[in-house]
Amino acid sequence: ALEKVTLVVALTSAVRWLLFDNLFFTLFTNLFLSSISYLEYMKRLIMGTPKDTKQDALGWALYFVGALLNVLILDSSRIELSALPIVYFIMNGVTFALVVRHNRNFKNKVSV
């Protein structure tokens, strides 16, 4: 259900951008929607339910490094250009930290 809502909102914001030339609204709407997409996985990590987080750790590490590089090479102070890399850096960093924490907790439970 959440996927359908985000798709409708994304399409609506794209139409608004095309009709009214309002990139700022579309950008922040899509940033909000992409941030929401992280929340379900983060919730599962906090609750301790995902199974394949060892494989996920490498993927999230690569996402985090890529987002870090994007933030480091920013040469603009305009919020429209800086927002996307900064939001991805924060969300990927938090998710990567949760994956690492989950793996450590799982390893401690198995060794006891």
Secondary structure, 3 states (H helix, E strand, C coil): CHHHHHHHHHHHHHHHHHHHCCHHHHHHHHHHHHHHHHHHHHHHHHHCCCCCHHHHHHHHHHHHHHHHHHHHCCCCCCHHHHHHHHHHHHHHHHHHHHHHHHHHHHHHHHHC
